[in-house]
Amino acid sequence: MEFIRAPFYQDIIKDSDPWSFGHVVNSNVPTAKFFAVRGIKEAVTASYAAIGLVNALALRDELFQLALANSRSFESFVLDSLCWVIAVITKRAWVDTPEEQRLAFTQTLCEDIVRHTTPCIGMITATYLIDEIAGGSKCSQFRLPWEFHYTCKTTFENVHMLHIFEAALKVIHRQLQRSAEMQHAPSGGSHTIAYERRSALHIADRVLNWAFTSSDESKVIAASFGHSKGRSGGGNTSKAGQRGSSRDSDNLDDGDGSGSAIFESEFRNRTPLFPRNWQSLLLSGEILTMFFSVYEATLSDQMHAYFSPGSTHLALQCLVQVSGIRGKDIFASADAKGSDELRAEFARVIMRNQLQMIRHVCSMDLVSEGSEDMVVATTQMIRRFIETQLEEPSSTVVANQRLHSLAFLVIGIPEAHEYFGEVSKFICMLLNSAAGILRSDMLQRVDDDFGDVDNYFVMQAFDELANAWSTVINQIREWEYLEEAAAGTNSGSNGDDKQVSNQSVLSSFTHFLVTTAYLIRSEYIQLRMLMCEDSVPSNSSRAETFSIDQGLLAKDYVVYEDQLQFFALLARLDLRTSLDRMYENLCSRCNALQEEFKSIESGTAGESYNQHTIDLLHEQTQWIVLMIGFTLCDSGTSERVLIPKPVLEYSAACSNTGQDLTVQCIMVLLKMLEFELVSPSSPLAAYGSPLLVETLFWALRRIAPVYFLLDRSDYREVSKSTITAFGSTGDGGNGSAIINGVLDLVKRTFDLWSAEEDVLQMCVSILLALGQRTAIAREITSSPQFTPLMQYFTSNIGQFPEAIHGSIIEALALLACHSSSADHERCFSDLKTLILRSFSQVVHSSDFMARHQDARLVNQLLGGLDMMDGLLSAANFRNMDAIFGLFFEVQPLFEQLLTVYGHGDEIPCEIIQVMESAARYLDVSSLPDDEHMLRFSHCFRTLLRKYQTSAVGRSTSQSDTDIESLSKITSLISAISYLVHNEMGFAPNEASPSIPKAVADDFGETEVFGLYCVHVTADSSQLLTPNVLRIHIQLISEMAQYRMPSLIRWLPTEIWAQIMDVLLAGIDHGIYDIGHRTYEAISRLGAYVKVAGIGNAPAELRDVFSRGFKQLLSKLLQALLFSPFDVELVEYAGTALVTLGLLDPSHLQTCFQDLFAQGDSAAFAERLSSTLTKFNSDLEASDAVRGLLKTVEPIPDPIDSAELRQPLFEFLVNTRAVLRIK
C-alpha cells in the first residue's frame, strides 16, 4: 500500500499515455508489476475519452500478447490481474467497437481457450469478461450510465458469450478424453487436467447462471430500476429453502441497494430463460451427457480442492442448472409437434443421466464425510427437473385434450417410470439413513454439531425431494378436480376408451404413487419413532437440557408443517392403508400407556416402573396425533375448511362405523384425552404429559369445526358413519354428545393443568373455533353444561395465567351470543361483573395508593384490562350496545389508572391496547343517537389527553427500542387508524361524512389529537423504527384522505414539521409498504394543498409546508433517478413527484438544472433537456393532471397514477439510462 501512495505511482495514474507504464510492467519486482497493471486499468477507465478507441484496443491487444508471452514467467496473481485489466478495457471500449472487431477478439479468446495452454490466458480473460459484462459485485466501477452496461450486455450475450461457452465445452470434452487416456498411462498430468477442467467449468457455471436481457418492455423497465425492495421484512424459514420464482430481470444494483451489482438475478434458484439460438448447444444430448460425465471425472479432482470452489462443486451446480432448462424460446420449433419432441428428448437425456447419478449416490454411505455436497446437489437437480417439467405445458393433443405435463413425460419417455421409481427409493434411503444415524455412534456428534438429526443435511435433502414429490401429487390432484368439474358440463366420452389419454396415463401413475407412498410413509413413521427415542432423556442431566430446549423451541406442528403436509398428501393417496397403520400405532401406544398407568395405580409396578418408557410413549403418541391431524383436515385460514375429498370417498366406501377408521381415529383421540386428564388428586396426575394434551387439543381444533355437526349441504355425499358419529340429532347423529364431551374435557384440563399456559391457550382456542361455527355454538349454549362451564371460568379465572384471561372472556362472550336473549343477558352480566370487580377491588380499596406498586395488585389490573380487551374482540350485533355501555362505565377507572401508573409501561400499554380494540371492534354507527356517538368520541379523547399528560413527563431512561415502549406506540397509532375507519365508514372524505357533521367534526378533533399525541409521547428514533414507521405513515395517509382540512386547522406547526421528517424518511425506504404509503400520503396531501390551498394558515405553517415540500421533491427526484427502485412503486412515487412539481415548479426546474450541470458534454445536456421537454408536454396533455387542476371540490382526489404510467416510465427510464452511474 505504500507503493500505491508513492509520488511516481500517482504521476503514472495522472498520465493519459498508458504506454508509459511499460518500464514498470517489465520490472523484476512482482508487486510492482501488479500495481502497474492496476494503474493501467485506472488510467484507461478514467482517461478513455483522451486515449480513444484505437489506442485503447491497441493497448488491450498488446497486453494480451504480453500475457501470452509471459504466461509461465509471471506470478499467478500478476497474470490474473493482467487478464482482468484486458477484460476491463474490452468492456470499456465494447460499445464503440465495431462488431467485426468484437468478433475478432472473441474468436482470439476462443482459439486460445481451445488451444488450452497452461495457464490459459484466453480462459482467464473470458471468465473476467463475463463477470464484467454480467455485473454483480465483481464488476468494476466505470462511472458510466446504466445504458452503457445494458447495451454491453445485450450485444454480448447471444453471440460472443455463446462462442465462449462453446469453446469452454470443447475444453471440457477434450479433458474428459485425456482423463480417460490417463487411466491407462503413468500419472503426472492430473493436476493440469484438474486445473483446466475447473477453469472451463467456471465459465460454464457463469453462463448457466446468466440473467438474459429481454425485449419485453416490462422487463426492460424493471431492469432500469433495479431490485424489488422487501415486502415483509422476513425471509423464508422452511428447511428446504424458498421455492424458485422466475424474475429474469437485468439489474444495475445489488441486493443491499449499494449499486455494486449489475443485472444480478434476485432469484438464483431457477435456470435462466435461454434464447432460441442456444438450442443447438443446450439441448444437445451429447453436451448434456457430457456435463454428467465431467462430474464423475471431477471426483478425482478433490485432491486438488485448494482450487476454490472445487471442480466437483462447480460441476454439480452446472448439473442443477441444466436440469432446469425451460422456456418457450429454447424449445421453439417450426411446429408444436417439433417443440414437444425437443422437450421429450431433453427430458429423456436428463432422466437417463440423473438415473445413473441417483444409483451412484444411493450406492454410497449417504451420511459419510464428503457426501453432503453430492447428496444435496443431486436432490436439488431432481427437484429442479421435476418442478420445471411439470410447469411446462405440452402442445400434444390426445383424445381431444391437451396432454397433461406429467402424462407427456410418462408417455414420451420410456425411462419415466424407472426414473420416478428410483427417486422414490432415494427418498426412502434418505429417511433410512437418518434413522441409521439414530442407531449409530454418529448420533452424539450430529446432536452436538447440528442440534438434532432434523438439521443434518440428509433431512435437508429429504425436504428437497419431498417438495418435488408433493408437486407431482398436487399436479394429479388438481387435474382430478378439473376433470370432475368438467364432467358436470360434458356428457359422453371423449374418444375411444382404449386410446392413450390423460385419464389412462395418470390413473396408472396414481397406482404407482400409491405403492411408493406406502414405503415412504413407513420410513417416515419409523424415523419419527426413533427420533422420539433420541429426544426423550434417559438420565437426569439430559432431562434438564431437554426441558430447557423444549421451552425454547416452536411447536412441532409449526416447525415440521411442510413434512407433515407431505405425509398427509401421501396418506390420502391410500387412506385405507395409511389410516390402518396410524390407527394401529395409536391404539398400541395408548394401550401400552394404560398398562403402565394401571400398574402404577395398583401399586404393582415396583422397581419395574420406568418413567423413560412413559415419556417415550407420550412423545411417540404425540407424533402419531400430529400425522392424523394433518391427514384428516387441511389448515384453515381465510376460507371455511371442509372434509378433504379423499377422506369423504374413503368413508363412503366403508360399510359401517366400526370399519371407518376416520371416525375411529377421532374417537381414540377423544378417549386418549379422557385417559390423560385424570383427577388432580389422583397419583397418576404426576405422570401425564401436558405436551400430549396440548397436541390432542390442537388436533381437535382442526377436526371439530370440520366434522362436528357438519352441514350436509356442503357436500355431494357424506358417509353414514360420519353422520352417525358427528352429525346433528336431527340427522340421527351423536354430535351433540361429542361436543358435550369436549366441553367436559376442557374443564378437566383447566383443573389438572391450571399452570400450563400453552395447554390452556389451546383449550381456549378450540372454544373460539367452535364458537365460529353457528350450529356448534348454538348446540353448546343450549347444552346443560354451558352454564356450569361459564360459572366455572368466571369463579376461578384468578387461578389461571393472566395471559389467557382475555382469550377466555372472548370465547365465553362469543359463545353466549348464540344463546337465548335471557341467557345472553345473564352471561354478559356475569362477564361484566367479573371485569368491573377486577378493577373496583383494587382502585376503590382504601389503601390503593399505598399499595399501588404491589405486584399482585398490578397483575390483577392487567388481568382485568386483558379481559376487557377479550370482550371487545367478541363484539357483534348481539352484544354491541352492552359493550359500549361497559366501555363508558370503565372510562373513569382508566383515567384514574393512567394518573397513577402513567409513568410506567405495563398499565398504560394495556389501556392503549383496550382503546385499540374498542376502535377496531365497536361499530360507532350502531349507537342509537348523536349523544352516544359524541360520548364515545369524548371518552376516547379524554383518555388520550390523560395518557399524553402522564407520558410527556415520563422518564426516558429505557432504551428507545424497548419492546414495551414500541408496542405502546404501535397500539396508539393503530387505535387512531381504526377510529378513523370506524367513524368514516364508507364516506369518501371529510366533506361527505357518513354521520351527522357535528359528530364527524368531533371525531375529527379526537383523531387529530390522537396524531398529536403520537408525536409528543414518542421520540424521533422510535417513530423511525420500521414497524412503527409502517403504520405511522399509513395513519398519515389516511388522515390526509379523510381528515382534511381538520388536519391543517388543528395540528400544531411543530407536529407538521415532524410529519414532514417522517415522510422524508419514508421515501426510498427498503420496505415496500412504507414506500407505498409514503408516496400515497404525499400525493393526497399535495393534491389538497394545490387545489384548496393553505393561504389562511399561519405563516409559520406555510413555511413548514414550503420547506418540507422542497425537501420531499429533492429526495424523491434523487431516488427516482439514481437509486435502485422497486418498479412496482414507480407509479406511486411518480404521482407524488408530479404532485410536488405542480406545487413548486420553480424548485423542480432548479433540480433539473442541477442535473444538467452534472454532464460533461453538450450531448448529455441536450438529451436530458429533450427528455424533460417531452415529459412536460405529456403532463400538460394528461387528463389526470388537468382534472386535478380543474377540481372545484373542497377535498380533491389525488392524481390517478395509472394514467401517468406511460409518460412516467418513458421519462424515468430515459433519464436513468444516462444518470445512473456504475
Disulfide bonds with the S-S distance in Angstrom:
none
